[in-house]
Amino acid sequence: MHHGDRNTSNNAPENLVSLCQRCHAIEHSGELFGRRAESEATGGGSEISEENAKE
């Protein structure tokens, strides 16, 4: 289960996205290389569209 807003305390149903293991790893891979911090600093997000979540 992936937290759309990346707040692991926010377990509201609308914030939870079911992802396959591969997609979840890809979503979090940006954290490993510092891309998440850069994205958040510029106001960007890493939200997952419902279309991508279905893959």
MDTraj code that builds the backbone (N, CA, C; nanometers):
import mdtraj as md
import numpy as np

residues = "MET HIS HIS GLY ASP ARG ASN THR SER ASN ASN ALA PRO GLU ASN LEU VAL SER LEU CYS GLN ARG CYS HIS ALA ILE GLU HIS SER GLY GLU LEU PHE GLY ARG ARG ALA GLU SER GLU ALA THR GLY GLY GLY SER GLU ILE SER GLU GLU ASN ALA LYS GLU".split()
xyz = np.array([
    [0.0852, -0.1177, 0.0000],
    [0.0000, 0.0000, 0.0000],
    [0.0893, 0.1233, 0.0000],
    [0.0566, 0.2181, -0.0853],
    [0.1345, 0.3418, -0.0975],
    [0.0517, 0.4578, -0.0436],
    [0.1175, 0.5440, 0.0329],
    [0.0533, 0.6662, 0.0826],
    [0.0771, 0.7757, -0.0208],
    [-0.0288, 0.8206, -0.0851],
    [-0.0183, 0.9186, -0.1926],
    [0.0530, 1.0458, -0.1519],
    [0.0291, 1.0924, -0.0303],
    [0.0946, 1.2154, 0.0152],
    [0.2252, 1.1868, 0.0889],
    [0.2645, 1.0604, 0.0931],
    [0.3879, 1.0124, 0.1573],
    [0.3895, 1.0320, 0.3081],
    [0.2748, 1.0627, 0.3654],
    [0.2617, 1.0731, 0.5102],
    [0.2087, 0.9385, 0.5589],
    [0.2967, 0.8577, 0.6181],
    [0.2569, 0.7230, 0.6582],
    [0.1562, 0.7218, 0.7728],
    [0.1320, 0.8364, 0.8337],
    [0.0306, 0.8456, 0.9385],
    [-0.1077, 0.8737, 0.8812],
    [-0.1119, 0.9161, 0.7558],
    [-0.2387, 0.9491, 0.6909],
    [-0.2933, 0.8239, 0.6225],
    [-0.3783, 0.7525, 0.6944],
    [-0.4355, 0.6292, 0.6417],
    [-0.5773, 0.6471, 0.5893],
    [-0.6107, 0.7701, 0.5515],
    [-0.7421, 0.7947, 0.4936],
    [-0.7529, 0.7166, 0.3627],
    [-0.8668, 0.6542, 0.3382],
    [-0.8808, 0.5726, 0.2170],
    [-0.8432, 0.6447, 0.0880],
    [-0.8738, 0.7728, 0.0798],
    [-0.8417, 0.8470, -0.0431],
    [-0.6919, 0.8726, -0.0592],
    [-0.6135, 0.8502, 0.0457],
    [-0.4695, 0.8696, 0.0401],
    [-0.3943, 0.7395, 0.0111],
    [-0.4631, 0.6271, 0.0177],
    [-0.3981, 0.4980, -0.0008],
    [-0.4163, 0.4492, -0.1436],
    [-0.3061, 0.4042, -0.2019],
    [-0.3074, 0.3565, -0.3399],
    [-0.2469, 0.2169, -0.3419],
    [-0.3170, 0.1260, -0.4049],
    [-0.2656, -0.0096, -0.4184],
    [-0.1746, -0.0157, -0.5402],
    [-0.0493, -0.0522, -0.5176],
    [0.0478, -0.0621, -0.6266],
    [0.1114, -0.2000, -0.6255],
    [0.1487, -0.2476, -0.7426],
    [0.2260, -0.3707, -0.7466],
    [0.3651, -0.3399, -0.6907],
    [0.4386, -0.4435, -0.6570],
    [0.5701, -0.4251, -0.5955],
    [0.6626, -0.3443, -0.6865],
    [0.6594, -0.3719, -0.8156],
    [0.7456, -0.3006, -0.9107],
    [0.7123, -0.1510, -0.9149],
    [0.5848, -0.1188, -0.9275],
    [0.5437, 0.0224, -0.9344],
    [0.5743, 0.0948, -0.8037],
    [0.5574, 0.0268, -0.6920],
    [0.5873, 0.0879, -0.5629],
    [0.7366, 0.1179, -0.5522],
    [0.8191, 0.0250, -0.5986],
    [0.9641, 0.0471, -0.5963],
    [1.0028, 0.1633, -0.6863],
    [0.9421, 0.1715, -0.8032],
    [0.9714, 0.2815, -0.8956],
    [0.9306, 0.4145, -0.8331],
    [0.8143, 0.4181, -0.7700],
    [0.7651, 0.5408, -0.7062],
    [0.8616, 0.5899, -0.5993],
    [0.9191, 0.4991, -0.5230],
    [1.0081, 0.5369, -0.4143],
    [1.1542, 0.5470, -0.4564],
    [1.1860, 0.5077, -0.5766],
    [1.3265, 0.5124, -0.6199],
    [1.3789, 0.6546, -0.6255],
    [1.2923, 0.7520, -0.6469],
    [1.3343, 0.8913, -0.6483],
    [1.3919, 0.9349, -0.5151],
    [1.3440, 0.8754, -0.4066],
    [1.3957, 0.9088, -0.2748],
    [1.5426, 0.8681, -0.2623],
    [1.5793, 0.7592, -0.3266],
    [1.7160, 0.7093, -0.3154],
    [1.8171, 0.8021, -0.3807],
    [1.7731, 0.8771, -0.4801],
    [1.8641, 0.9626, -0.5552],
    [1.8394, 1.1110, -0.5310],
    [1.7611, 1.1452, -0.4310],
    [1.7389, 1.2847, -0.3962],
    [1.6377, 1.3572, -0.4824],
    [1.5725, 1.2882, -0.5729],
    [1.4766, 1.3551, -0.6611],
    [1.3524, 1.3993, -0.5865],
    [1.3136, 1.3275, -0.4816],
    [1.1945, 1.3645, -0.4068],
    [1.2131, 1.5021, -0.3436],
    [1.3276, 1.5250, -0.2805],
    [1.3531, 1.6528, -0.2144],
    [1.3522, 1.7664, -0.3157],
    [1.4122, 1.7451, -0.4315],
    [1.4134, 1.8482, -0.5350],
    [1.2730, 1.8759, -0.5842],
    [1.1952, 1.7713, -0.6037],
    [1.0592, 1.7862, -0.6526],
    [0.9734, 1.8630, -0.5532],
    [0.9841, 1.8292, -0.4253],
    [0.9052, 1.8982, -0.3242],
    [0.9495, 2.0429, -0.3086],
    [1.0774, 2.0705, -0.3239],
    [1.1284, 2.2066, -0.3101],
    [1.0727, 2.2972, -0.4193],
    [1.0448, 2.2413, -0.5350],
    [0.9931, 2.3208, -0.6464],
    [0.8418, 2.3164, -0.6536],
    [0.7794, 2.2522, -0.5543],
    [0.6341, 2.2458, -0.5515],
    [0.5780, 2.1304, -0.6308],
    [0.6647, 2.0505, -0.6907],
    [0.6186, 1.9340, -0.7654],
    [0.5841, 1.8225, -0.6709],
    [0.5159, 1.7260, -0.7226],
    [0.4791, 1.6125, -0.6391],
    [0.5082, 1.4838, -0.7101],
    [0.4851, 1.3794, -0.6413],
    [0.5048, 1.2482, -0.7028],
    [0.3747, 1.1710, -0.6971],
    [0.2657, 1.2437, -0.7164],
    [0.1367, 1.1789, -0.7097],
    [0.1232, 1.0789, -0.8231],
    [0.0533, 0.9741, -0.7948],
    [0.0327, 0.8674, -0.8919],
    [-0.1085, 0.8824, -0.9468],
    [-0.1198, 0.8820, -1.0770],
    [-0.2520, 0.8897, -1.1357],
    [-0.3199, 0.7543, -1.1199],
    [-0.4523, 0.7544, -1.1211],
    [-0.5245, 0.6285, -1.1090],
    [-0.4922, 0.5367, -1.2259],
    [-0.4675, 0.5938, -1.3420],
    [-0.4327, 0.5136, -1.4599],
    [-0.3040, 0.4370, -1.4374],
    [-0.2015, 0.5037, -1.3833],
    [-0.0736, 0.4373, -1.3568],
    [-0.0854, 0.3377, -1.2431],
    [-0.1713, 0.3629, -1.1478],
    [-0.1851, 0.2736, -1.0341],
    [-0.2483, 0.1402, -1.0753],
    [-0.3210, 0.1390, -1.1857],
    [-0.3877, 0.0172, -1.2304],
    [-0.2928, -0.0791, -1.2993],
    [-0.1765, -0.0339, -1.3379],
    [-0.0822, -0.1185, -1.4116],
    [-0.0284, -0.2293, -1.3263],
])
top = md.Topology()
chain = top.add_chain()
for i, resn in enumerate(residues, 1):
    res = top.add_residue(resn, chain, resSeq=i)
    for name in ("N", "CA", "C"):
        top.add_atom(name, md.element.get_by_symbol(name[0]), res)
traj = md.Trajectory(xyz[None], top)
